[in-house]
Amino acid sequence: MNDRLDRLLTELRDQDLDRELGAVEYDVRRRIAHERSARAGLAPARMAAVGIALVLGTGVGGLTAASAVAAPKPSIFASADALAPSTLLEGRR
């Protein structure tokens, strides 16, 4: 296996380069700058989306908490005569 790998690496070394490597850093920096500028255009939309999500989350959370406080708490000794087996078997009169 090592002989095959050595042979492949030697063949790769002997091949000509398909592009000039001196401009690689410039190309990478240019692409990064392009991506940053493309993302910068979406910043207002992102901020609006975050703001809407915060307002909706706060509103829904507040309403849910308010309804939970306003709802009567169930009791173990609560009267549920309508569901008692004797009334269900007896039928309605």
N, C-alpha and C positions, 0 to 999 in steps of 0.2 A: 504494500500500500504506500509506503514512503517513497519508493521509486516512482510510482505513478504520480504522486503529488509533486515530487521534485520535477518531474518532466513537465507537468502542466504549468508549474510556476515558471520554469525556464522558458516555455513557449510564450507565456503571458509577458514576461520581461522583454522578450525579443520583438514583440509586436510594436508597431508605431502607435503613438497616442492619437486618439480620435479627436481631441480638442486641446487647446492650449491651456495649461493649468495655471498660468500666471493671472488669468482673469477670473478665476473661480471665486476668490474672495470678493471681488467687486460685484460679480453676479449675485452672490448670496446676499450681500448687503443691499443691493438694489431690490431684490425680491422681498426682503424683510421690510424695507421702507415702503414698498408698494402695498404689502399686506397691512401695515400699520395705518397707512392713509385710507385704505378701503374700510378698515374697521372704525376709523375715526368718524366717518360719515354716518355710521349707525349709532353713535353714542347718544344722540337725543332720543331716538326711538327706544333704546335700551333703558334709558333713565325713565322715560314715560311708562314703559312696561313695568319696571320695578315699582314706581309710584302707584300705579293702578293696583298692582298685586298687594302692596302694603295697605292701601285704603280698603280694598275688598276684604282682605284677611282680618283687618282690625274691626271692620264693620260686622262681618259675619260672626267673628269670635265674640264681639260684644253682645250681639243679639242672642247668640246661643247661651252665653253666660246669664243674660238677663232672663231668658225664658226658663233656664234651669233654676234660678233663684225664685221665680214667681210660681213655679209649679208646686203643688202640694206634695209633701213627702209621703210616700206610701207607708202605711203602718201595718204592723203584724196583726193588730186587732181591728183592722178596718172592717166595716160591715159590707159584705158582698152577698147579701141575702138572695139576690137574683141568680147567683151561681151555685147555691147550696144544692146538694144532691136531692134533698127531699122536695124542693120546689121543681126541679127538673124532671123527676120521676112522676110527680103528682100531676103535672100538667097545669095549664092555666085555666082558671075559672072565671 
